[in-house]
């Protein structure tokens, strides 16, 4: 799982052209978690610092829906653990 700090600046965008959410990874992940399934499929997070992906040689600037969902799960686990 990617270890992106929750306070890292990021932008949540969608492929339908709706207004982006500009804030932190935490804010973007929180907004994403509220989306309906169709909206989640269209969402991407644009990072200010690229991260490594397992199995790839290069870093990425964009997180796909499955990667954002993994961050939602990470946040839920941290909340449950009281982090």
JOSULUR-V329676 format. One record per residue. N is the residue number from 1. PHI is phi in radians with two decimals (* if undefined). Layout:
N_PHI + N_PHI
This chain:
1_* + 2_-1.22 + 3_-1.79 + 4_-1.69 + 5_-1.12 + 6_-1.10 + 7_-1.62 + 8_-1.19 + 9_-1.07 + 10_-2.78 + 11_-2.33 + 12_-1.60 + 13_-2.13 + 14_-2.34 + 15_-1.42 + 16_-1.56 + 17_1.51 + 18_-1.21 + 19_-1.04 + 20_-1.28 + 21_-1.75 + 22_-1.87 + 23_-3.06 + 24_-1.78 + 25_-0.97 + 26_-1.02 + 27_-1.12 + 28_-1.12 + 29_-1.15 + 30_-1.09 + 31_-1.08 + 32_-1.00 + 33_-1.11 + 34_-1.56 + 35_-1.20 + 36_-1.33 + 37_-0.89 + 38_-1.08 + 39_-1.14 + 40_-1.09 + 41_-1.11 + 42_-1.60 + 43_-1.49 + 44_-2.50 + 45_-2.00 + 46_-1.64 + 47_-1.59 + 48_-1.60 + 49_-2.32 + 50_-1.19 + 51_-2.17 + 52_-1.43 + 53_-1.93 + 54_-1.04 + 55_1.50 + 56_-2.09 + 57_-1.44 + 58_-1.90 + 59_-1.51 + 60_-2.16 + 61_-1.77 + 62_-2.19 + 63_-1.78 + 64_-1.52 + 65_-0.93 + 66_-1.14 + 67_-1.29 + 68_-1.16 + 69_-1.06 + 70_-1.10 + 71_-1.22 + 72_-1.05 + 73_-1.14 + 74_-1.07 + 75_-1.11 + 76_-1.07 + 77_-1.15 + 78_-1.15 + 79_-1.08 + 80_-1.16 + 81_-1.43 + 82_1.38 + 83_-1.38
